[in-house]
Amino acid sequence: MTDTRLELGRFLRAMRERSPAEAGGRRRTPGLRREELAIRAGISTTWLTWLEQGREANPSPHALARLARALALSVAERAYLFELAGRLDPEAPVALALEEAPDSVRVLVDFAPGPAYGLDRTWRATCWNAAAARLFPGWLDDLGERNLLRYMFLRAEARAMLPDWHERARRLIAEFRADHAGRHGDPVSERIVADLRGQSAEFASLWDEQVVQGREGGLRRFDHPWDGHLAFRQFTWIPADRPDTKVVVLHPA
């Protein structure tokens, strides 16, 4: 039995016991009885018992949504429920790609001492400084989507100035997959992946490797068309108020 399943069960029980009880006689425990919650959510009492005990390994997204409504969970509580269960909330609004960078991202980019840029959840650049615009010709000076994956696989400028392009490309795909592990069904991300699979055989091959890696910093080398050989240390920050975005800063190595 995994710790996550046990934690999911403990959370559900705590939410049930916190919920206002139905009218009736005296109770030995606070809140709703399991039978009462099961009726509200349209599920069986046995299944709910298994879930609270950590014995149910595969709760469906729609059953979880019914439980969330029956328990009157807050937005944060509902998100936590689905995160513990490893499921995508079927009733969550689909977030659109950002048109503009949040202030928390823009401030970090503006005050960065070296090249810096902000990415939204689809890895589209939403803001950047002048140093980053110079460092990445064909990406940040492009009037199109400015998606980092599209730039990496579809623009000749990226291949020409990255001496370790293949290694960097493999790493980028693994990081993107990890970044979107909890967002299956996101139409924008799925469209990007589908488009790139159709336009780049290398992307399709690397995507099918199913490699997943967390985003890490490290040394980044460039054979720049104007500035020659460059080396930076890369750092990434995720703003607390917008965890669906990130700020990438490159510091001269």
C-alpha positions as semicolon CSV with decimal commas, in nm:
position;residue;x (nm);y (nm);z (nm)
1;M;0,000;0,000;0,000
2;T;0,155;0,330;-0,106
3;D;0,188;0,636;0,115
4;T;-0,006;0,840;-0,143
5;R;-0,308;0,611;-0,120
6;L;-0,298;0,627;0,259
7;E;-0,268;1,006;0,249
8;L;-0,563;1,027;0,009
9;G;-0,769;0,816;0,250
10;R;-0,672;1,027;0,550
11;F;-0,758;1,346;0,363
12;L;-1,100;1,220;0,256
13;R;-1,183;1,106;0,608
14;A;-1,077;1,441;0,753
15;M;-1,294;1,626;0,501
16;R;-1,590;1,397;0,573
17;E;-1,561;1,444;0,949
18;R;-1,536;1,819;0,899
19;S;-1,855;1,836;0,689
20;P;-2,180;1,941;0,862
21;A;-2,372;1,636;0,981
22;E;-2,718;1,548;0,860
23;A;-3,004;1,618;1,101
24;G;-3,071;1,327;1,335
25;G;-2,973;1,166;1,661
26;R;-2,650;1,177;1,856
27;R;-2,326;1,067;1,687
28;R;-2,010;0,903;1,813
29;T;-1,795;1,085;1,556
30;P;-1,823;1,436;1,406
31;G;-1,936;1,517;1,056
32;L;-2,100;1,297;0,797
33;R;-2,127;0,923;0,826
34;R;-1,976;0,725;0,540
35;E;-2,323;0,615;0,436
36;E;-2,441;0,976;0,417
37;L;-2,145;1,087;0,207
38;A;-2,182;0,786;-0,021
39;I;-2,546;0,875;-0,088
40;R;-2,456;1,240;-0,155
41;A;-2,179;1,142;-0,397
42;G;-2,367;0,860;-0,567
43;I;-2,108;0,595;-0,479
44;S;-2,115;0,278;-0,272
45;T;-2,035;0,284;0,099
46;T;-1,801;-0,013;0,052
47;W;-1,600;0,167;-0,215
48;L;-1,576;0,479;-0,001
49;T;-1,455;0,268;0,293
50;W;-1,184;0,115;0,076
51;L;-1,082;0,458;-0,045
52;E;-1,052;0,597;0,308
53;Q;-0,853;0,291;0,414
54;G;-0,610;0,330;0,123
55;R;-0,722;0,004;-0,040
56;E;-0,868;0,151;-0,359
57;A;-0,589;0,210;-0,612
58;N;-0,777;0,350;-0,910
59;P;-1,049;0,604;-0,830
60;S;-1,198;0,751;-1,145
61;P;-1,183;1,127;-1,207
62;H;-1,563;1,152;-1,221
63;A;-1,608;0,967;-0,890
64;L;-1,356;1,202;-0,730
65;A;-1,544;1,500;-0,874
66;R;-1,868;1,376;-0,716
67;L;-1,691;1,336;-0,382
68;A;-1,547;1,688;-0,408
69;R;-1,893;1,833;-0,470
70;A;-2,052;1,629;-0,191
71;L;-1,786;1,748;0,053
72;A;-1,811;2,109;-0,071
73;L;-1,433;2,125;-0,105
74;S;-1,264;2,459;-0,166
75;V;-1,067;2,516;-0,486
76;A;-0,740;2,439;-0,306
77;E;-0,883;2,129;-0,134
78;R;-1,024;1,998;-0,460
79;A;-0,692;2,047;-0,639
80;Y;-0,514;1,866;-0,356
81;L;-0,761;1,575;-0,377
82;F;-0,693;1,524;-0,747
83;E;-0,318;1,564;-0,697
84;L;-0,315;1,292;-0,429
85;A;-0,517;1,064;-0,655
86;G;-0,296;1,135;-0,956
87;R;-0,596;1,230;-1,168
88;L;-0,688;1,528;-1,385
89;D;-0,996;1,712;-1,265
90;P;-1,256;1,667;-1,544
91;E;-1,434;1,986;-1,438
92;A;-1,128;2,208;-1,414
93;P;-1,133;2,500;-1,660
94;V;-0,879;2,467;-1,938
95;A;-0,619;2,738;-1,889
96;L;-0,527;2,927;-2,200
97;A;-0,170;3,011;-2,290
98;L;-0,074;3,340;-2,133
99;E;-0,094;3,647;-2,352
100;E;0,126;3,844;-2,111
101;A;0,368;3,748;-1,838
102;P;0,250;3,779;-1,475
103;D;0,415;4,059;-1,279
104;S;0,609;3,808;-1,067
105;V;0,771;3,669;-1,382
106;R;0,832;4,003;-1,550
107;V;1,004;4,154;-1,245
108;L;1,252;3,865;-1,220
109;V;1,329;3,887;-1,592
110;D;1,369;4,265;-1,588
111;F;1,616;4,259;-1,299
112;A;1,820;3,959;-1,415
113;P;2,188;4,048;-1,473
114;G;2,217;3,817;-1,775
115;P;1,990;3,665;-2,041
116;A;1,651;3,580;-1,890
117;Y;1,307;3,484;-2,013
118;G;0,970;3,370;-1,879
119;L;0,779;3,064;-2,000
120;D;0,411;2,982;-1,965
121;R;0,281;2,629;-1,905
122;T;0,318;2,542;-2,275
123;W;0,680;2,667;-2,276
124;R;0,597;2,972;-2,484
125;A;0,809;3,276;-2,404
126;T;0,595;3,548;-2,248
127;C;0,871;3,799;-2,169
128;W;1,247;3,833;-2,206
129;N;1,521;4,089;-2,172
130;A;1,746;4,233;-2,441
131;A;2,032;3,996;-2,356
132;A;1,807;3,694;-2,412
133;A;1,678;3,834;-2,741
134;R;2,036;3,864;-2,865
135;L;2,134;3,518;-2,738
136;F;1,848;3,335;-2,914
137;P;1,816;3,455;-3,274
138;G;1,517;3,301;-3,448
139;W;1,322;3,253;-3,126
140;L;1,261;3,566;-2,922
141;D;1,285;3,792;-3,226
142;D;1,024;3,581;-3,406
143;L;0,674;3,723;-3,441
144;G;0,515;3,377;-3,418
145;E;0,432;3,157;-3,121
146;R;0,781;3,169;-2,964
147;N;0,743;2,818;-2,824
148;L;1,073;2,678;-2,696
149;L;1,010;2,325;-2,826
150;R;0,918;2,450;-3,172
151;Y;1,230;2,665;-3,178
152;M;1,452;2,376;-3,072
153;F;1,327;2,131;-3,334
154;L;1,210;2,346;-3,624
155;R;1,454;2,638;-3,644
156;A;1,795;2,600;-3,806
157;E;1,936;2,872;-3,580
158;A;1,899;2,648;-3,273
159;R;2,086;2,357;-3,429
160;A;2,359;2,581;-3,564
161;M;2,454;2,741;-3,233
162;L;2,414;2,447;-2,991
163;P;2,719;2,217;-3,012
164;D;2,538;1,956;-2,801
165;W;2,204;1,997;-2,978
166;H;2,099;1,630;-2,968
167;E;2,170;1,593;-2,597
168;R;1,994;1,921;-2,519
169;A;1,695;1,825;-2,735
170;R;1,655;1,489;-2,559
171;R;1,680;1,660;-2,221
172;L;1,425;1,925;-2,319
173;I;1,166;1,666;-2,418
174;A;1,220;1,470;-2,096
175;E;1,172;1,788;-1,891
176;F;0,861;1,887;-2,086
177;R;0,709;1,543;-2,028
178;A;0,780;1,568;-1,653
179;D;0,641;1,922;-1,641
180;H;0,310;1,806;-1,787
181;A;0,274;1,473;-1,609
182;G;-0,035;1,597;-1,425
183;R;-0,192;1,772;-1,725
184;H;-0,292;1,489;-1,955
185;G;-0,571;1,605;-2,179
186;D;-0,448;1,965;-2,197
187;P;-0,548;2,054;-2,556
188;V;-0,280;2,319;-2,610
189;S;0,007;2,094;-2,504
190;E;-0,136;1,800;-2,698
191;R;-0,157;2,015;-3,011
192;I;0,207;2,120;-2,974
193;V;0,320;1,759;-2,933
194;A;0,106;1,640;-3,226
195;D;0,231;1,919;-3,453
196;L;0,595;1,851;-3,367
197;R;0,556;1,477;-3,418
198;G;0,428;1,550;-3,766
199;Q;0,698;1,805;-3,852
200;S;1,008;1,655;-3,691
201;A;1,108;1,289;-3,710
202;E;1,369;1,356;-3,441
203;F;1,107;1,493;-3,205
204;A;0,881;1,192;-3,267
205;S;1,167;0,950;-3,201
206;L;1,277;1,122;-2,881
207;W;0,920;1,162;-2,757
208;D;0,860;0,789;-2,802
209;E;1,156;0,711;-2,575
210;Q;0,930;0,798;-2,279
211;V;1,217;0,956;-2,083
212;V;1,116;1,177;-1,790
213;Q;1,354;1,411;-1,607
214;G;1,312;1,705;-1,373
215;R;1,430;2,044;-1,490
216;E;1,787;2,107;-1,377
217;G;2,039;2,381;-1,422
218;G;2,389;2,332;-1,545
219;L;2,636;2,447;-1,805
220;R;2,498;2,573;-2,135
221;R;2,734;2,631;-2,429
222;F;2,665;2,827;-2,746
223;D;2,849;2,882;-3,074
224;H;2,683;3,216;-3,128
225;P;2,666;3,363;-3,481
226;W;2,769;3,710;-3,359
227;D;2,939;3,664;-3,023
228;G;3,134;3,342;-3,078
229;H;3,179;3,079;-2,807
230;L;2,968;3,149;-2,496
231;A;2,910;2,956;-2,174
232;F;2,642;3,012;-1,908
233;R;2,510;2,848;-1,594
234;Q;2,134;2,805;-1,619
235;F;1,897;2,861;-1,325
236;T;1,518;2,818;-1,319
237;W;1,267;2,968;-1,074
238;I;0,896;2,892;-1,038
239;P;0,698;3,183;-0,887
240;A;0,490;3,086;-0,584
241;D;0,186;3,275;-0,714
242;R;0,204;3,121;-1,063
243;P;0,340;2,765;-1,047
244;D;0,233;2,713;-1,409
245;T;0,509;2,953;-1,519
246;K;0,886;2,962;-1,485
247;V;1,173;3,207;-1,514
248;V;1,499;3,097;-1,673
249;V;1,817;3,298;-1,609
250;L;2,157;3,240;-1,769
251;H;2,463;3,358;-1,575
252;P;2,804;3,379;-1,748
253;A;3,014;3,075;-1,652
